[in-house]
């Protein structure tokens, strides 16, 4: 059975419709999948792909933090920054990854470079999945 899913970023609503399953990764909790009738849930999102399985296929987007909430109204993903697979600039993501890895090569503890590398990897994974 399907349920309502809404994906919202500060800029716009990226998706609003029906889904059979939503898969995301929460901070400190690992991957979690939501099906119709899931217990209420609230979790902070990691920088990671979020996938929605629908009747017509899979929709993926890169999520760069935010929250996921499951309730009687369905699943709401409130992402700090979110990009649908078709909106990702692959070349820009590759350049960002190379720049972050260069910084990490000389300073592996650089938190900003670690985060930038994870965002770029997430973008590339989502873009390649489409």
N, C-alpha and C positions, 0 to 999 in steps of 0.2 A: 504494500500500500504506500501511496505517496503522501507527502505532507508539505506544508508551505515553508519555503526558504526565502529569506531576504538577506542579501549581501549589500552592506552599506559602507562606504568610505566617506570621509569628510567632504569630498568633492561631489559625490553622486551616488545614486543607487545603481549598482552594477548588475544586480540580478534580483528578480522577484518572480517566483513561480513555484512549481511543484518539483519535488525531488524524491527519489526512492531511498537515497542514502547520502549523508554528508560525512566526509572524512577530513579531520584536521589534526593538528598537533598542539597540545597545550604545554605551557611552561611547566617543567618538572613532572609532567604527567604522561608524556608520550602520546602516541597516536590514539585517537578515539573516533569511533564511527557512531553516527546517530541514525536510527531507524524510526519509523512511525511508532508512536507510543513510548518513546524513551522517557525515562524519569527526568524530572527537572534538573537542570545542570547549568552552571556558570563557570567558565574557565577563561584564563588569560591565554591568548594565542602566541605561539612561537613564530619566528620568521620561518615560514614553511609553506609548501603548497596546500591549498584546500581544494578538495575534489567533491563534486556533486554528481551523483549518478541519476540520470533522468531516463525517461522512456526513449528519448532520441539519442542517447549516448552519454558521454562524460563531459562535464564542464570543469575546467581547472582555472585557478587563479593564484597568483602569488600574493600571499598575505604577509605583511611586515608588521606584525603585532596587532593588538586589539583584544577583543573579547568574543566569545561565543556563548549564546544563551539558548537554552532549550526550555520551552514551556508549552502550555496548552495551545498557543498560537503557532507553534512550529519551531523552526531554528532561525535565529537571527545572528548573523556574523557582522560585528561592528569592527572593521579593520582600520587601523591607523593609516595605512596605505595599502591599496589593493589594486592589482592589475590583472585583467583577463588575459588569457594566453595570446589572443590576437592583438593586444595592445602593447605587447612587450617589444622593445627595441633590442634585438638580440646582439647587434654589434656594440651598442652602448653597454649592455650587460657584460659582454666579454672584456671590454676595455676597463670597466669598473672592477671586474674580478682580477685582471692582471695588475692593476694599480694597487688593490688591496693586498694581493699576494706579495707584491714587491715590498710593501711596508712590513708585512708580517715576516718576510725573509730576514729583515734586519731587527725587527722587534716583535717576536711572537706573542707578546703579552698586550699588544695594542688593542684595546677594547673596541675602538671605533673601526679599525681596519678589520677586525674579526667580524663585527656586525655587517660592515659593507660587503665583505666576502660572502657571508651567508645570504644577504639580500640578492647579490648577483647570482649565486648558485641557484637560489630559489627561482629567480626569473628565468634562468636558462633551462632548468628542469621543466618548468611549466610551459615554456615556449616549445621545447622539444616534444612534449607530450601531445601537443595539438596536431 
